Amino acid sequence: MDFITSENILLVGSTVLIAGVLIGKTSYRMGLPLLLIFLIVGMLFGSDGLGIQFNDMHTAQFIGMIALCIILFAGGMDTKLSAIKPVIVPGLILSTAGVMLTALLTGLFVWWLSGMSWTNIHFAFLPSLLLAATMSSTDSASVFGILGTQKVNLKQNLRPMLELESGSNDPMAYMLTIILIETIVMGGHLSAGRLLLDLSLQFGIGTAMGLLMGRATIWLIKMYKNIGRGASTKEDVDQASSMISILMLASFFLTFALTTAFKGNGYLAVYICGIMLGNARGISNRGISKFMSGMTWLAQIVVFLMLGLLVNPHEMLEVAPVSLLIGAFMIAIGRPLSVFACLAPLRGISLKAKSFVSWVGLRGAVPIIFATYPVIADIDGASQIFNIVFFVTLLSLLIQGTTVITSARRLGLISPTTDFTDFGVELPEELPTSLTTLTLTDSELSSGNTLRDMNLPEGSLVMMVRRGEKYMVPNGALILKKGDSLLIIKEEDSDRP
């Protein structure tokens, strides 16, 4: 009987997914990036492991495209304009000039290695640049995943800067990859004028379509809400959130398709569309956020498992020595040089912050997805490019991914968390109030250990107290202890506690 049946595909797919989730839970306690585990699980189930054969680059590219759209849109929705406004200049410089400089420096290094007699790669200049271009962006799934699961705050607005960079630099890497492939296929020379023209068109059309589709989607959602106005039961509200989530899902796929049809950058358009929806009043709510969070994790898990199945580890080992050199160059030289060069004119960013940004040059699913494009285009040496990119991605996740928070602590860039999501409370965006948290220290308890002893600003009210895993509704007589977390609601114009 033929093994490739719908039942067997579901059997194998669900088994791999369950194995990845269970192993991933264990790995998190050991400090390993969750997405690295899914790559490894995919490899264990692949051709050199349990023998599952999957080598369809076209299917992998299509699935990767869908996953990347979901990840970028969700990342855009989580990007608050108020948070990125102070870092928009360095973030955009890193996502454009930083990507190009990283690709150029790494491409020159690969070209130099190709001229050495002791290496087993022999790329010309343009294929060397192509290999570097596929790896030139930091991976949004990896950055969002690691920063999102670690309950720490970074000083100097580093978190919004890194999220803005990783969310917006994939389009630049994609454009460089596509332009270099077209140039190699046509047998021509890389023209600086043509490169700038193509980049301008891709960025211009992508930005315009993202703004246009974002506005259109907001209008559609408001129109849908107006049609259902008056429905007030919990079931009606839940159904409305579900329908709006589906509308958003269809909208950003439509955004990608239309933008690509107009020769613009679909990934950039999807990211901008997500930013617009995430910052529009009355659009998103807790139900929609949970839906997008689940979709994002599913997309990340599926694409990492799939890419793990796609690679043949024995082929990757053939280029392991040269891949190790390329990965070490990117981590220790290429990324730091590009970051320091791009941020040099910005005096407000400290040396420690630049060093940390240099270290968080995480590679992930995106470079591997981009590495399928040379294979499909039948570029000479494409299989070597794919295997090198895969190896460098594993190296980056293993070395950089496991040390992101440690390096931040050593550089003194960790600040106390103010995350209130653990309380499971959300306020409607229309209210002129906001939520914050306060973790009690000896300083806050110096004047007394009850709420009436604390000097909270006018307009602030403690809604809940968390002590370990216990939640308490406070009153004036509740005895507070060091380490308690207070959930505070305050008026927007009141002073912060």
N, C-alpha and C positions, 0 to 999 in steps of 0.2 A: 504494500500500500504506500502511496506517495505520502511522504512526511509533511509536505507543505500543504496543509489543509487549514481552514479557518479555525477548527477546534484546536489543532496543535499550536497554531500561532497564539491563540488566546491562552492556552496552557503554559507555553514557554514564557510568553510576555508577562503574565501575572506572577509566575514563579520567580522570574528574574526581578520583578518589581518588589515583591514581598521580601526576597532575600536582601535586596539593596537597602530597603527601609530598616529591616531588623539589624543588619550589620552596621548601617549608618548610625543607628541609635547608640550602639556600643562604641563606635569610633568617636562620636562627639565627646564622650567622657574622657577619651585619650587625647583630645585636642587636635584630631585630624579633621581637615575640611570635609564636610559631608559630601560635596560634589566629587572630591577625589575618590571617595569610597565607591561611588556609583560607577565611575570610570573603571576602577579595578574590578568591581563585580561584573561589569560587562565583559572585560577581558577574560575573567575566569570562566564565563559561560561561552566564550567565543571559540573560534576554530582551534586555537592552541590550548584551550581548556577543556570544557565538556563537549566541545565539537559542534556548537551551533554555527552554521554557515550563514554569514550575512556580508555580502560584498557589493551591494547595490548603492553606488555613489549617488545616483540620481535621487533615489528614495531618501537617502541620508540627507542630502542637500535640501530636499523639500521639507522633511520633518524639521530640520534645523532652522529653516526659514520661518516656519510657523512658530517654533519655540522662541526664536529670537524676537519675533514681533510681540509675543505675549510678554516676554521678559522686559523688553524696552518700554512697552506701553505701561506696564505695572510700575516700572521704575520711574517713568515720567509722572504717573499719578502720585507717587510718594514724594516727588520732588516739589517742595514748597518754595514758591518764589521768594517769600520773606527770608527763607533760610539761605538760598543760593545767591541772593542779591549782593551780599558783601563779597562773594567769591566768584562771581560770574566771569570776571576778567581772567583771573588765573585758570579757572576751570576750562574756559573755552580756548585759551592759549594752549593748554596741555592737550586738549582733545583735537586740535588741528595741527599747529606747528610742532607740538610734542610728538605726535604720531609720525609726521613726516620726518622729523629729525631722528627718531628711533629707527625708522625703516632705513634711512640713509646710512646711519652709522653701522647698523647690524648688517645691511646689505654689503657694505664695503668690507666688513670683517669676513662674511661668508665668501665673497669674491677672493679675498686674500687667502683664505683657507683652501679654496678650490685650486689655487696655483701651487699648493704644496704637494710634493710627490708622495708624502706619506699618508695623505688623506684618501678616502674612497669616494669623495664627491668632486665633480668637475663641472661646476656651473659657470656659464658666461655671466657678464655683468648684469644683464636684465633679469635672467632667472634668479640670480643672487638677490636682487632687489625684490623680486616677486616673493621669494621665500621669506624675506624679512617683512614685507608688507602684510602678509597673512598673520604675522605675530605682533604687529606693531601697536595694536590697541590693548588696553587693559580690559578684562572681561567683566561685563556688568553683572552677570549671574554670580560669579565668584565674589566680587566685591560686595554686592548687595547681600549675598548669602552670609558671608563672614561677619560683616558689620551689623547685619540685621539680627543674627542669632546671639551675638555677644552684647550683653546688657551693660555697655560702657559708653560714656560720652568722650569725645575727643576735643581737646582745646583748640583754639585758634581757627574755629570753623573748618576743621580738617575733614570731618565726615561729609558735610554737604559738598565740599570741594572734590573729594574723591568720588562721590556718587555722581556728581555732575560730569566729571571727566569720564568715568567709566560708562555712563549712560549715553554720552554724546560723542564718544570717539570711535565707536564701531563704524559709523557711516564713512569716516575718513579712511579707515583701513580697508573697508569694502571697496570704496572708489579707487584707491591705489591698486588694489588687487585686480579689479576688473580692467582698469586702464592698462596695466602692465601685461595682462593676459592678451588683450586685444592687440597691443603693440607687438608682442612676440609672435602671435599667430599671423599677423600681417607682414612680419619680417621687416618692419620698419624701425626707425630710430625714435627714441623717446624725445619728443619735442616739448620744451618748457612751456611754449605758448599754448600748445594743444592740451597739455596737462592742466594749466591754469584755466583754460576755457571749459574743459570737461568738469573740473572741480567746481567752478563757478555755477555752471548749469545745474549740476547735481545738488549743490547746496541751495541755490536760489529756488529751484522748483520744489525741492524737498521741504524747505522752510515754508514757502507759500502754501503748499498743499497741506502741510501739518496745521497751519493756522486756519486755513479755510475749512478743513474737515473737522477741526476741533470746534469751531464756531457752529458748524452745521450739526454736529452731534449734540452739543449743548442745547441748541434750539429744538432738536427732536425729542430730547429727554424732557425738556420743559413742556413741550406740547403734549407728550404722553402723560405727564403728571397732571396737566390741566384737564385732559379728557377724563382721568380717574379721580378728579377732585371731589371730595365728599366722602370717599371710602375711608373709614377710620378703624375698622377692626384689625386686629393683629394679623389675621390671615391676608387681608387686603394689602397691608403694608409689606408683608413678606413677599407676596406675589409681585408687587410693584418693584421691589428691589431685585427680584429674580429676573423680571422682564427687562429692567434697565441694564442689568449686568449682561444679558444676552445682546441687547442693543449695542452696548459698548464693544462687545466682542466682535460683532459683525462690522461695526464702524471702523475699528482699527485695521481689520483685514481689508476692508474696502479702501481705506486710506493707503495702505501699502500697494494694493493692486493698481489703483488709479495713478498714484505717484510714479510707480515703475513704468506704467504705460506712457506717461508723459516724459519719460527719460530723466526723472528726478530720482533722488535717493529715498526709497521707501522707508528704510530704517530710521532716518532722521525725521521724516514726516510722522511716523508712528510715535516716536519719542516726544515730539512737540505736541502732538494731539493729546497724549497722555498728560503732559504738563498742564495743558489748558483745562482738561476735565478735572484734574486733581485740584486745581486752584479756583475752579468756578464754585460760587456759593450755591448750596442747596442741591448739588449734583451727587456727590459721594456720601455714603453713610457706612455704618459698621458692617451691614450685610454685604454691600458691594465690595468693601475692602477685604472682607474675609473670602469672598468669591475670587477676587483677583489674586489674593495671596495663595489660595489653593491652586488656582490655574498656573501661577508662576512656579510653584514648587513641582507640580506635575510636569510642566514643560521642561524644567531643569533636569528632573530625574530621568524623564524619557530620553532626552537628547544625550545626556551623559552615558546612560546605559547603552544606547544605540551606538554611540561613537566607540565605546569600549568593545562592543561586538564587532565593529567594523575593522578594527586594527588587527594585524597579525603580529603578535609580539616577537616572533622569531625574525621577521623582517625588520622590526624596529631595533632589535639588538645589533643588526648589521651596521647601523649608522649611529650606535650608541656613543662611541668615543667622540665623533665630531659633533653630535648633538649636545653632548655634555659641555663641550667647549663653547658652542653657540649659546646655550642656555646660561652658562656662567658669564659670558660676555654681556648678554642682555641684562642680567641681574646686577652685576657688579660694575659695569662700565656704560653700556648703551643707555639704559633707562636713567641712571643718575646723571649722566652728561646732558641728556635731553631735558630733564627736569630742571637742573640747575641753570642751563642756558636759557630756557624759556622763562623761568621765574626770576632771573637775575635783575631785570629792570624793576621788579616789584619789591621795594625795600621793606614793606610791611610784613613780609613772610620771613619768619626766623629760620636760622640754619637748621635747628632741630626739626621744624616743620618740613623743610625741603628734603631733609634726609629721610623722614618718614614717608613722604609722598614718593620718593625714589624707591623705597623698599616695597611699597604697595603697588608694584607693577604686575599684578596677578594675570596670568593667562588662564584660559578655560575653554569652554565649548566653542566660543566664537572663532578663535584661530583655527581650530580643527575643522569647523564648518567651512571657513574660507579656504582651507587647504584642499577641500574637495573640488573647488573650481578649476585649478590646474589639471586635476586628474580627468575631469569631464571634458576639458578643452584639449586633452591629449598633448599637453606640453611635455617636451623631453625632460626626463628626470622628475616627473610629477609624483611618482610613487615615493621617491626619496624625500621630496618636499613634504608629503603627507606624513611620513614616518618621523621625520625630524621635528615637525611641528608637534606631533603627538608626544614625542619624548620630552621636548622643551616644556610643554604644558604640564606633564606629570612632574617634572622637576620644579617648575614654578609653584604648583600647588603644594608639593611636598615641603619645599624649603621656605618659600615666602608665606604660603597659606597657613602654615602651622605657627608662624612667628609674628603675625601682624599685631596681635594684642600685646605680646611680650615686648616687641620693639617699641610700641607706644608707651608702655609702662617704663621701660628703661630710659626713654627720652623725656619722661615726665610730661607726657601729653594726655594723660587720662584725667578726666574731671568727674565728680560725682554724678551719678545718673539722675535724671529727672523724668524718667519714663513712667507714665501713669497707666499704661495699657494692662498691667498686671491686675489692676482693680476691676477691669471689665466694664468701665464707665465711659460713656461718650456723650458729649453735649451737641445739640443741633448747632450748626455753624451760624445760624441767624442770630443766636443769642449773643449779647454784648459781654460775654464772660469767657473765661478760659480756665483750664485745669493745670495744676502743677503739683509736684510732690516735694516734700521736705523730709529728709532722713535726720532724725534727732541725734545730736551729739551732746557732749557734756556742756558745750557752750549754750545750746538752746535750753538746757535743763537747769542752768545755773540759778535762774530766778524762781524755780519751782517745777514740780513734776506733774502739773495738771494744766488743762487747756486755759483755764482762767488765769493761770500764772504767766502764760506766754504772751509776749507782746506782738501779736499779729497785726499787720496793717489794717486800717479801716477798709471795709469792703471785702474782706477775706473770711471764709468760713470753712472749717474742717469738716469734710463730709464723712470720712472713713479713716480708720487706723489699721494698718497691717503690721502684725507682729509674727514674724516667721510665716507660717501657712495659715494663721488665724486672722480673720477680719472682724473688726469691731466698729459699731456705730458709737461715736464718742459722745460724752456729756461732760459737764464741767468737773465732775468728781472722778473721772477715769484717771488712774495713775499711769503716767507715761514712763517709758523706759528708753534707755539709749539703744539706738538701732531701729526704733519704731519708724515706720513710714506713714506720713500724713498725706492724705489726698485733700487738696485745698482747691476750692472754687473761689475765683476772685473776679472782680470787675476789671474790664480791660484797662481802665485808666487808674487803677489802684496800684500802689507800689508792690513790688515783688517781695515775698517773705524771705 
